[in-house]
Amino acid sequence: MIAFSDCHDAVQETEYQYNAKNNFDYALAVDVNGRSYEAWPLINSFAAMDKEEDNRQLYYRVDMNHIQYLFHIAYQEFDVRSSEDNPYLAGTVRYQSTENEYVKSEKQYTNAKDFTTVLNFYNKDKEVIYTYQNTGKGDGQLVQSIIHQGMSRSSNGGSEAARDPYINVTALFHDKLDIDMKLDVDEEHKVVTIRMNKAEAR
């Protein structure tokens, strides 16, 4: 992985190696009582993290609807199913259905005719905690445009490095939900385990 030198600088395009093509293919898991459970449908294809071992930050593709499940983890809205299918994981997470929708794509009108599309992030009390103008780029705050090393997209008859908007979930949860997140990386077994404190513990 290549670390952000400044995760809030949207001008700087920072390269991340995290997909199978670059041999950084980790399973995403959730810590429950010291054991790692598969976090699917959260997947590594839409996740990135800092290279630095101290205070690693988790980034997730901001426009993927399953980013909702990170909020379910934060609010402990899940249970687990034990399984011996994968010897390196204790089982899988089963997310609970709730009335809360933590990330919504909504129209923001400037007049009766014109609008822009935004992504609003909500807390458990249904209060907006963050808004992202859905531009597909960084916003100079928590959303960063990340280059996918080894991947390209066609553009105007040519090709350019593929890049997409990722939100710093670690910072979002710390600043807006008072929830701390830690990433434990098991390089030998290819597992990144997400650990979060309970919101009511702070």
Secondary structure, DSSP 4 states (H G I P E B T S, - for coil): ----S-TT-SSS-EEE--SGGGT---EEEEEETTEEEE-TTS-GGGEEE-S-STTPPEEEETT-GGGHHHHHHHTT-EEEEE-SSSTTS-EEEEEPP-S---EEEEEEESSSS-EEEEEEEE-TTS-EEEEEE-SSS--SSSEEEEEEEEEEEEETTEEEEEEEEEEEHHHHIIIII---EEEEEETTTTEEEEEE--GGG-
